Amino acid sequence: MFKKSPKEKSVLDKAIDEMIREMTALPGDSKAYKKLLDRLTELYALRKIDADIELPKAWRPEFVVPAVASIVGIVVIVGYEQMHVVTSKALSFIMKPS
């Protein structure tokens, strides 16, 4: 039901795949193979660094739901106050960041 769509390979992963394809065509004891192996090691190190960097997710539910609930609550209170005579209490319902 909730299947993730297959992620498109990054440029780094494509470069690693290409490097492995080139290495399979070479004998294991050649200088070109060792040079490609060194480059492949560098690419894997770059991929690990790239995976360690986590970008912030701006619209995560644990942040959005409380914010929307606070705004809806304030709008309801202010709307009620416009129709009826009540002193403003909307600001006391705003969640303070901790």
ABEGO torsion letter per residue (X at the ends): XBBBBBBBBBAAAAAAAAAAAAAAABBAABAAAAAAAAAAAAAAAAAAAAAABBBBBAABAAAAAAAAAAAAAAAAAAAAAAABBBBBAAAAABBBBX
